[in-house]
Structure formats: C-alpha cells, structure tokens
Amino acid sequence: MQQKLIAIVLHTIKYKDSSLLVHTYTDVFGRQTYVVNGVRCEKNKTGMACFQPLTLLEAVAYHNPKNELQRLKEYHLHMPLQNIAFDVYKNAIALFVGEVLYKIVREHEPNKALFDFLYTSVISLEKLKEGIANFHLHFLTRLSAYLGYAPANDYDRSGSFFDMQEGTFTTIRPKHTLFFNAEQTSLLGKLLQVSTEELHTLPLNREQRSTFINNMLQFYNHHFDTLSPIKSWAVLQEVFG
C-alpha cells in the first residue's frame, strides 16, 4: 500500500550504484528503512541534501509489513533546516544525535510521544541561538524518558549520586561502578529541570560536557546491548574543542 508520512532521517548507507538505504523514524510506522533509487546519480543535484541527519521529510512510501526494506515513491523537505545544514556546531550535533537514535531506536511500531519529542527537538536545534553546546546533553537526558529508562525526576539535593543500574538518585554511594559522581549527578538534575531555551544558563566547560556525555552513553549502553561505539562522538568533541 501507499502511505503518506513524515520521516526524520537518522542515517544513510550507500546501496548499489546510485541508491541509498535511508534509516528513518516516522510518524506512521516508527523505525523504517527505505530504499531511495537514483539519488546518488550525477543528474540528481539536490537529492542528497534531503538525506542528511535529522532532515525532516514529507514522503509517500510503498509499505509492505512483510518486507524489511520499504521504498519511497516520492519525497520532499518538510521544512528547510538551514542552520543545521550550514552551522558546523549544529551539523555535528545532528550527526551525533542521528547516530545515537540509529543505534538505539529499533521498534517498527508508531510511538507518537517519541516521534513528537524527536520532531520538536529537531526544530528546537534549528532555532536555538544560545546554549548550543549543551543541546546534546539535554537531548540524551530527555530521550531516556521515551525509551523507558528515564532517571527518576526527584533530584532536589546536593551530595547525591545517580545510580545507572537503578535509574535513581541516592545519597549512598553505590557499591558498583555504574554511577554518576556528585558533580555529574548535579548536572543531570539541572538538565532534567531546564528547558531547551534555558540551556545557556548552564556554564559548562569542555571537560564537564565530555564527562557527562560519556556517562550518558554508558547509561544507555547498560540498558541497550545493541549500542556500539558512537563514531560521531569524536567528531563532536573535535568541533567543540
């Protein structure tokens, strides 16, 4: 059957001579992989621009639930994302976020809450003017709530630790090694409480951000055994270095 949908591009892989496999998260079918023919040929001057990480597409897809690979009949930009495309910092964040989602989100069923969160996050990144360097920290913190592993939002005290295994804050240092120290726990608590528009109020240095992202990736890795190393994390560190 043919189905109109909105798709968020996560990752692409070259396929055959001139085509792409486009991994997306859609409003109608959840996670889907689409074959897009001819997009890499010389005559198609603008096609690749539609398949950069976090691009929002409106498309018509041929969908057969029995097939692992689906096919796009037609597609165009849902809205242009000029800042994400041309701002080196936002582009690096989009690459990182897209790769994390590509490796974590696997369900092929629609999840309106998750789709709305991802859609809103893309728009927020496009429009954000201050606190850009903190966006991916905030995103990873918020994403966990839509995947069933949200930190309990009860942080209200200093000297706490975040236990990754239990997903809770505690004043007692865990006996295992999977926990955030007091400084990183405090940052996690703040990120749970601020909005995207308030990210500029968190004055963080490179080391604090890097440590926090490494902790959050460890947290996700504990709950998702499919999470392999995030290659774009090194690119993001270099850009913000």
SEPASE-737112 format. One record per residue (C-alpha): x, y, z; residue number from 0. Coordinates in nm, 3 decimals. Example, Ala and Ser with C-alpha at 12.3 -4.5 7.8 and 13.67 -1.06 7.14 Angstrom:
% residues 2
@u:1.230 v:-0.450 w:0.780 doba:0
@u:1.367 v:-0.106 w:0.714 doba:1
***
This chain:
% residues 241
@u:0.000 v:0.000 w:0.000 doba:0
@u:0.100 v:0.365 w:-0.038 doba:1
@u:0.120 v:0.581 w:0.273 doba:2
@u:0.188 v:0.950 w:0.328 doba:3
@u:0.421 v:1.012 w:0.621 doba:4
@u:0.672 v:1.241 w:0.787 doba:5
@u:1.017 v:1.091 w:0.833 doba:6
@u:1.315 v:1.203 w:1.040 doba:7
@u:1.637 v:1.092 w:0.873 doba:8
@u:1.875 v:0.913 w:1.111 doba:9
@u:2.143 v:0.755 w:0.894 doba:10
@u:2.214 v:0.662 w:0.533 doba:11
@u:2.414 v:0.384 w:0.366 doba:12
@u:2.517 v:0.363 w:0.000 doba:13
@u:2.318 v:0.097 w:-0.184 doba:14
@u:2.409 v:-0.043 w:-0.523 doba:15
@u:2.539 v:0.203 w:-0.784 doba:16
@u:2.327 v:0.511 w:-0.729 doba:17
@u:2.081 v:0.443 w:-0.448 doba:18
@u:2.065 v:0.486 w:-0.071 doba:19
@u:1.933 v:0.294 w:0.224 doba:20
@u:1.778 v:0.561 w:0.442 doba:21
@u:1.715 v:0.476 w:0.805 doba:22
@u:1.437 v:0.693 w:0.946 doba:23
@u:1.194 v:0.737 w:1.231 doba:24
@u:0.843 v:0.802 w:1.101 doba:25
@u:0.516 v:0.925 w:1.244 doba:26
@u:0.318 v:0.635 w:1.095 doba:27
@u:0.542 v:0.328 w:1.116 doba:28
@u:0.810 v:0.407 w:1.374 doba:29
@u:1.160 v:0.297 w:1.271 doba:30
@u:1.178 v:0.217 w:0.899 doba:31
@u:1.446 v:0.169 w:0.634 doba:32
@u:1.372 v:0.293 w:0.283 doba:33
@u:1.540 v:0.230 w:-0.050 doba:34
@u:1.574 v:0.555 w:-0.247 doba:35
@u:1.671 v:0.493 w:-0.609 doba:36
@u:1.889 v:0.719 w:-0.822 doba:37
@u:1.962 v:0.971 w:-0.550 doba:38
@u:2.340 v:0.944 w:-0.595 doba:39
@u:2.349 v:0.981 w:-0.973 doba:40
@u:2.513 v:1.287 w:-1.131 doba:41
@u:2.185 v:1.419 w:-1.271 doba:42
@u:2.032 v:1.439 w:-0.923 doba:43
@u:2.194 v:1.760 w:-0.795 doba:44
@u:1.978 v:1.815 w:-0.487 doba:45
@u:1.868 v:1.468 w:-0.379 doba:46
@u:2.143 v:1.406 w:-0.123 doba:47
@u:2.050 v:1.726 w:0.062 doba:48
@u:1.724 v:1.558 w:0.162 doba:49
@u:1.901 v:1.279 w:0.346 doba:50
@u:2.134 v:1.448 w:0.592 doba:51
@u:2.096 v:1.351 w:0.960 doba:52
@u:1.779 v:1.492 w:1.123 doba:53
@u:1.634 v:1.615 w:0.794 doba:54
@u:1.253 v:1.625 w:0.808 doba:55
@u:1.086 v:1.474 w:0.503 doba:56
@u:0.733 v:1.452 w:0.373 doba:57
@u:0.707 v:1.137 w:0.168 doba:58
@u:0.487 v:0.881 w:0.005 doba:59
@u:0.612 v:0.529 w:0.072 doba:60
@u:0.529 v:0.187 w:-0.060 doba:61
@u:0.478 v:-0.011 w:0.259 doba:62
@u:0.459 v:-0.387 w:0.296 doba:63
@u:0.479 v:-0.504 w:0.659 doba:64
@u:0.627 v:-0.834 w:0.540 doba:65
@u:0.932 v:-0.660 w:0.393 doba:66
@u:1.231 v:-0.542 w:0.592 doba:67
@u:1.313 v:-0.278 w:0.331 doba:68
@u:1.047 v:-0.036 w:0.212 doba:69
@u:1.062 v:0.203 w:-0.083 doba:70
@u:0.998 v:0.575 w:-0.120 doba:71
@u:0.781 v:0.672 w:-0.415 doba:72
@u:0.826 v:1.047 w:-0.369 doba:73
@u:0.974 v:1.282 w:-0.110 doba:74
@u:1.048 v:1.646 w:-0.040 doba:75
@u:1.163 v:1.858 w:0.251 doba:76
@u:0.901 v:1.901 w:0.520 doba:77
@u:1.078 v:2.227 w:0.606 doba:78
@u:1.427 v:2.357 w:0.528 doba:79
@u:1.677 v:2.335 w:0.814 doba:80
@u:1.928 v:2.596 w:0.707 doba:81
@u:2.103 v:2.637 w:1.042 doba:82
@u:2.153 v:2.265 w:1.098 doba:83
@u:2.279 v:2.225 w:0.743 doba:84
@u:2.532 v:2.510 w:0.745 doba:85
@u:2.627 v:2.573 w:1.109 doba:86
@u:2.926 v:2.349 w:1.184 doba:87
@u:2.827 v:2.306 w:1.551 doba:88
@u:2.462 v:2.221 w:1.485 doba:89
@u:2.561 v:1.994 w:1.198 doba:90
@u:2.797 v:1.798 w:1.424 doba:91
@u:2.523 v:1.767 w:1.687 doba:92
@u:2.277 v:1.642 w:1.423 doba:93
@u:2.527 v:1.378 w:1.311 doba:94
@u:2.575 v:1.265 w:1.672 doba:95
@u:2.205 v:1.261 w:1.760 doba:96
@u:2.118 v:1.080 w:1.438 doba:97
@u:2.374 v:0.808 w:1.505 doba:98
@u:2.258 v:0.759 w:1.865 doba:99
@u:1.897 v:0.719 w:1.750 doba:100
@u:2.001 v:0.490 w:1.465 doba:101
@u:2.170 v:0.256 w:1.712 doba:102
@u:1.913 v:0.272 w:1.993 doba:103
@u:1.563 v:0.308 w:1.847 doba:104
@u:1.453 v:-0.021 w:1.690 doba:105
@u:1.075 v:-0.054 w:1.724 doba:106
@u:0.879 v:-0.074 w:1.399 doba:107
@u:0.557 v:0.043 w:1.561 doba:108
@u:0.435 v:0.401 w:1.580 doba:109
@u:0.510 v:0.588 w:1.901 doba:110
@u:0.352 v:0.932 w:1.886 doba:111
@u:0.516 v:1.057 w:2.204 doba:112
@u:0.864 v:0.962 w:2.083 doba:113
@u:0.805 v:1.100 w:1.734 doba:114
@u:0.673 v:1.430 w:1.872 doba:115
@u:0.975 v:1.458 w:2.103 doba:116
@u:1.219 v:1.396 w:1.818 doba:117
@u:1.036 v:1.632 w:1.582 doba:118
@u:1.026 v:1.909 w:1.843 doba:119
@u:1.393 v:1.853 w:1.927 doba:120
@u:1.494 v:1.898 w:1.562 doba:121
@u:1.300 v:2.225 w:1.539 doba:122
@u:1.450 v:2.342 w:1.869 doba:123
@u:1.804 v:2.274 w:1.748 doba:124
@u:1.735 v:2.460 w:1.425 doba:125
@u:1.608 v:2.768 w:1.612 doba:126
@u:1.844 v:2.762 w:1.912 doba:127
@u:2.066 v:3.069 w:1.943 doba:128
@u:2.225 v:3.025 w:2.287 doba:129
@u:2.348 v:2.722 w:2.475 doba:130
@u:2.404 v:2.520 w:2.157 doba:131
@u:2.699 v:2.335 w:2.311 doba:132
@u:2.465 v:2.194 w:2.577 doba:133
@u:2.195 v:2.073 w:2.340 doba:134
@u:2.311 v:1.713 w:2.301 doba:135
@u:2.348 v:1.676 w:2.680 doba:136
@u:1.989 v:1.788 w:2.725 doba:137
@u:1.869 v:1.567 w:2.440 doba:138
@u:2.024 v:1.248 w:2.580 doba:139
@u:1.882 v:1.326 w:2.922 doba:140
@u:1.530 v:1.375 w:2.785 doba:141
@u:1.539 v:1.090 w:2.534 doba:142
@u:1.564 v:0.826 w:2.806 doba:143
@u:1.210 v:0.907 w:2.924 doba:144
@u:1.068 v:0.797 w:2.588 doba:145
@u:1.261 v:0.471 w:2.588 doba:146
@u:1.153 v:0.351 w:2.930 doba:147
@u:1.474 v:0.424 w:3.120 doba:148
@u:1.417 v:0.777 w:3.248 doba:149
@u:1.608 v:0.893 w:3.554 doba:150
@u:1.355 v:0.940 w:3.832 doba:151
@u:1.296 v:1.315 w:3.831 doba:152
@u:1.338 v:1.356 w:4.207 doba:153
@u:1.676 v:1.525 w:4.229 doba:154
@u:1.650 v:1.801 w:4.490 doba:155
@u:1.965 v:1.776 w:4.699 doba:156
@u:2.343 v:1.808 w:4.672 doba:157
@u:2.582 v:1.527 w:4.754 doba:158
@u:2.376 v:1.270 w:4.564 doba:159
@u:2.476 v:1.003 w:4.317 doba:160
@u:2.286 v:0.879 w:4.014 doba:161
@u:2.274 v:0.500 w:4.006 doba:162
@u:2.270 v:0.394 w:3.638 doba:163
@u:2.155 v:0.042 w:3.716 doba:164
@u:1.852 v:0.150 w:3.918 doba:165
@u:1.787 v:0.477 w:3.734 doba:166
@u:1.750 v:0.663 w:4.065 doba:167
@u:1.923 v:0.928 w:4.272 doba:168
@u:2.070 v:0.819 w:4.602 doba:169
@u:2.269 v:0.977 w:4.884 doba:170
@u:2.451 v:0.649 w:4.938 doba:171
@u:2.747 v:0.582 w:4.710 doba:172
@u:2.666 v:0.267 w:4.506 doba:173
@u:2.890 v:-0.034 w:4.562 doba:174
@u:2.921 v:-0.093 w:4.186 doba:175
@u:3.090 v:0.139 w:3.934 doba:176
@u:2.788 v:0.238 w:3.724 doba:177
@u:2.704 v:0.573 w:3.881 doba:178
@u:2.749 v:0.947 w:3.827 doba:179
@u:2.965 v:1.129 w:4.081 doba:180
@u:2.820 v:1.419 w:4.279 doba:181
@u:2.916 v:1.687 w:4.024 doba:182
@u:2.778 v:1.494 w:3.728 doba:183
@u:2.466 v:1.400 w:3.924 doba:184
@u:2.406 v:1.767 w:3.997 doba:185
@u:2.436 v:1.844 w:3.626 doba:186
@u:2.193 v:1.564 w:3.542 doba:187
@u:1.945 v:1.709 w:3.790 doba:188
@u:1.975 v:2.053 w:3.632 doba:189
@u:1.930 v:1.918 w:3.279 doba:190
@u:1.613 v:1.741 w:3.389 doba:191
@u:1.471 v:2.071 w:3.509 doba:192
@u:1.567 v:2.324 w:3.240 doba:193
@u:1.406 v:2.382 w:2.902 doba:194
@u:1.596 v:2.399 w:2.574 doba:195
@u:1.566 v:2.778 w:2.581 doba:196
@u:1.740 v:2.783 w:2.921 doba:197
@u:2.046 v:2.579 w:2.822 doba:198
@u:2.261 v:2.892 w:2.806 doba:199
@u:2.221 v:2.926 w:3.184 doba:200
@u:2.444 v:2.620 w:3.237 doba:201
@u:2.808 v:2.741 w:3.220 doba:202
@u:2.994 v:2.421 w:3.139 doba:203
@u:3.346 v:2.364 w:3.011 doba:204
@u:3.458 v:2.104 w:2.758 doba:205
@u:3.568 v:1.853 w:3.022 doba:206
@u:3.235 v:1.869 w:3.207 doba:207
@u:3.040 v:1.816 w:2.885 doba:208
@u:3.265 v:1.534 w:2.769 doba:209
@u:3.243 v:1.350 w:3.101 doba:210
@u:2.866 v:1.386 w:3.108 doba:211
@u:2.820 v:1.253 w:2.753 doba:212
@u:3.048 v:0.959 w:2.828 doba:213
@u:2.839 v:0.885 w:3.137 doba:214
@u:2.511 v:0.908 w:2.946 doba:215
@u:2.642 v:0.679 w:2.672 doba:216
@u:2.747 v:0.433 w:2.942 doba:217
@u:2.397 v:0.460 w:3.090 doba:218
@u:2.240 v:0.381 w:2.752 doba:219
@u:2.489 v:0.105 w:2.686 doba:220
@u:2.389 v:-0.060 w:3.013 doba:221
@u:2.025 v:-0.072 w:2.903 doba:222
@u:2.073 v:-0.130 w:2.528 doba:223
@u:2.312 v:-0.410 w:2.447 doba:224
@u:2.298 v:-0.310 w:2.078 doba:225
@u:2.467 v:0.025 w:2.141 doba:226
@u:2.805 v:0.007 w:1.970 doba:227
@u:3.061 v:0.291 w:1.993 doba:228
@u:2.928 v:0.621 w:1.863 doba:229
@u:3.178 v:0.721 w:1.594 doba:230
@u:3.046 v:1.077 w:1.558 doba:231
@u:3.118 v:1.148 w:1.924 doba:232
@u:3.486 v:1.201 w:1.838 doba:233
@u:3.384 v:1.445 w:1.562 doba:234
@u:3.160 v:1.636 w:1.803 doba:235
@u:3.439 v:1.661 w:2.061 doba:236
@u:3.677 v:1.797 w:1.800 doba:237
@u:3.428 v:2.056 w:1.675 doba:238
@u:3.354 v:2.188 w:2.025 doba:239
@u:3.718 v:2.157 w:2.133 doba:240
***
